[in-house]
Amino acid sequence: MLIARWQIDARFGHKQEVIGRLQQWAQEIAPQVGLVRGRMLTGSIGALEATVVHEWEVSDLAELDSAWTQLAKIPAHAQWGRDLEPFVVSGTARWEIYRVV
């Protein structure tokens, strides 16, 4: 099993907006690509307060690759990304993949 962690930093004063939009994405778009076991985290102590993390449990890299391939074909996902852009710090989005031991 793997944990696919997507992290992004909210612009000052916009963290709640980013969280709300990520929650909307988790409810409306993620299930379309098979991402159903997830959770959201935010920076608290020892982490940037502006950081918002979305973690998704996947069985293997093939499952994650399939989800990413499907996302690229969903117009609502592309629009969601454009709508999110004003609320995040450009260049802070990144993926990290962790193996569960």
Buried (B, 14 or more C-beta within 10 A) or exposed (E): EBBBBBBBBBBEEBBEBBBEBBEEBBEEBBEBBBBEEBEBEBBEEEEBEBBBBBBBBBEEEEBBEBBEEBBEEBEEBEEBBEEBEEBBBEEBEEEEEEEEE
